Amino acid sequence: MRSLQRMKAYDRRRTAIHEAGHAVIAMHLGVAVAGVYISPSRAKDLLSEKSYIGQTVFGSSADDNQYRLICVAGAVAEHVWIARGAPHEYWFDELSEPHSMSPTDWAGTGCEPGEPDEALIDAAEAVEDLLRGELRPSLIALARKLIEAESRGTEDAVLSVAAMLGHNTADRRAVDFR
């Protein structure tokens, strides 16, 4: 029982970091973020599937280059969080694994799953530099806020995340966060 609780806590933190990575990079690029959330998965077998899922919804104003950076940011944020390896030494190997990113994230990169091109490797390196450096405090703060919002499960917690992202919550588009 204790190991299942630890696994769920780890998945929750990892999912929060992943989604925060997408959101922080989008905001850094000036792309509007309409919403971001994490929630428990409805998976039946938590030993073989993720116990938490998440989503970041951002505006369609991103160009192809920005979109690629945003889509790879979740996977990069996870690696920055677990601090595996030295910077820039493993992106080709990591992204050569089809399951290194979700199908949605792969679709946004312009690459087939497990077939990174040079532009995607360059994007991962650029995002890593930002998330290890100047954007690290924002990444950690937003991930913590996402965990807090999910724990409380209240609308005001979701709105506090939207406010942290710099959105006018009184004029917020109707986004289904749950």
Protein Blocks (a to p, Z undefined) as FASTA:
>chain_A
ZZmmmmmmmmmmmmmmmmmmmmmmmmmnopacfbdcddddfbfblmlmcfbdcdddddfk
bcfklmmmmmmmmmmmmmmmnogajehklmmmmmmpmklpcfklmmmnopaehiacfklm
mmmmmmmmmmmmmmmmmmmmmmmmmmmmmmnopaklmmmmmmmnopafklgccddfZZ
